[in-house]
Amino acid sequence: MSEEFKKRFWGSQKVVALEPVDHKTPAKSPVFKMVFEDGGFEYVTEEAYLEFSTKKKSDDTDLRKRRFRFLNQKLLVMLMEYGGVKYGDIESFTMGLKNQIFESFNRADNFLWTNNDDLFVPGMPAIDERSLLEADFILNNMNNKE
């Protein structure tokens, strides 16, 4: 991306760098590490960055609303195009979508705790099987690396 695209805001955060990473989305879009002035970062696609970043600082709630409104519109168009979703299907559809999103986070969380994807059990949050002692062990290892 050109320098002009880096002089933008992501809600209240000033973007200071966009760094390409070696990853693509399932739709094959390149992913960038968007670095903020405070050192924090978030991963985004170019399309998302161009759609949601602004030239002026904005409220984080506004950013969230704009993102969700955009995603809702895209999802509605897709449902109409590939459709057949009936009013009575909405609850089942949204619950299925929620479960798939939950399982994606759950699987990643499981791997972060165990470093072993074979230990992943769908539907069982990884955190439910972890003890406070394990959490302390991880935190101590983090502190030793600093």
For each residue, the residues with C-beta under 8 A, 3 or more apart:
1: 5 6 18 32 46 49
2: 5 6
3: 6 7
4: 7
5: 1 2 8 18 49 50 53
6: 1 2 3 15 16 17 18
7: 3 4 15 55
8: 5 15 49 53 54 55
9: 12 13 14 15 53 54 55 56 57 58
10: 13 15 34 36 42 49 52 53 63
11: 57 58 59 60 62 63 64
12: 9 57 58 59 60
13: 9 10 36 37 38 40
14: 9 36 37 57
15: 6 7 8 9 10 18 34 35 36 37 53
16: 6 35 36 37
17: 6 33 34 35
18: 1 5 6 15 32 33 34 35 49
19: 32 33 35
20: 30 31 32 33
21: 31 32 33 43
22:
23: 30 31 43
24: 28 29 30 31
25: 28 29 31 45
26:
27:
28: 24 25
29: 24 25 45 46 47
30: 20 23 24 45 46
31: 20 21 23 24 25 43 44 45
32: 1 18 19 20 21 43 44 45 46 49
33: 17 18 19 20 21 41 42 43
34: 10 15 17 18 41 42 43 44 49
35: 15 16 17 18 19 39 40 41
36: 10 13 14 15 16 39 40 41 42
37: 13 14 15 16
38: 13
39: 35 36
40: 13 35 36
41: 33 34 35 36
42: 10 33 34 36
43: 21 23 31 32 33 34
44: 31 32 34 48 49
45: 25 29 30 31 32 48 49
46: 1 29 30 32 49 50
47: 29 50 51
48: 44 45 51 52 67
49: 1 5 8 10 18 32 34 44 45 46 52 53
50: 5 46 47 53
51: 47 48 70
52: 10 48 49 63 66 67 70
53: 5 8 9 10 15 49 50
54: 8 9 57 58
55: 7 8 9
56: 9
57: 9 11 12 14 54
58: 9 11 12 54 62 63
59: 11 12 62 63
60: 11 12 63 64
61: 64 65
62: 11 58 59 65 66
63: 10 11 52 58 59 60 66 67
64: 11 60 61 67 68
65: 61 62 68 69
66: 52 62 63 69 70
67: 48 52 63 64 70 71
68: 64 65 71 72
69: 65 66 72 73
70: 51 52 66 67 73 74
71: 67 68 74 75
72: 68 69 75 76
73: 69 70 76 77
74: 70 71 77 78
75: 71 72 78 79
76: 72 73 79 80
77: 73 74 80 81
78: 74 75 81 82
79: 75 76 82 83 85
80: 76 77 83
81: 77 78
82: 78 79
83: 79 80
84:
85: 79 89 90 93
86: 89
87: 90
88: 91
89: 85 86 92 93
90: 85 87 93 94
91: 88 94 95
92: 89 95 96
93: 85 89 90 96 97
94: 90 91 97 98
95: 91 92 98 99
96: 92 93 99 100
97: 93 94 100 101
98: 94 95 101 102
99: 95 96 102 103
100: 96 97 103 104
101: 97 98 104 105
102: 98 99 105 106
103: 99 100 106 107 122 123
104: 100 101 107 108
105: 101 102 108 109
106: 102 103 109 110 120 122 124 125 126
107: 103 104 110 111 117 120 122
108: 104 105 111 112
109: 105 106 112 113 125 126 127
110: 106 107 113 114 117 119 120 121 126
111: 107 108 114 115 116 117 120
112: 108 109 115 126
113: 109 110 126 127 130 134 138
114: 110 111 119 126
115: 111 112
116: 111 119
117: 107 110 111 120
118:
119: 110 114 116
120: 106 107 110 111 117 126
121: 110 124
122: 103 106 107
123: 103
124: 106 121 128 129
125: 106 109 128
126: 106 109 110 112 113 114 120 129 130
127: 109 113 130
128: 124 125
129: 124 126
130: 113 126 127 134 135
131: 134 135
132: 135 136
133: 136 137
134: 113 130 131 137 138
135: 130 131 132 138 139
136: 132 133 139 140
137: 133 134 140 141
138: 113 134 135 141 142
139: 135 136 142 143
140: 136 137 143 144
141: 137 138 144 145
142: 138 139 145 146
143: 139 140 146
144: 140 141
145: 141 142
146: 142 143
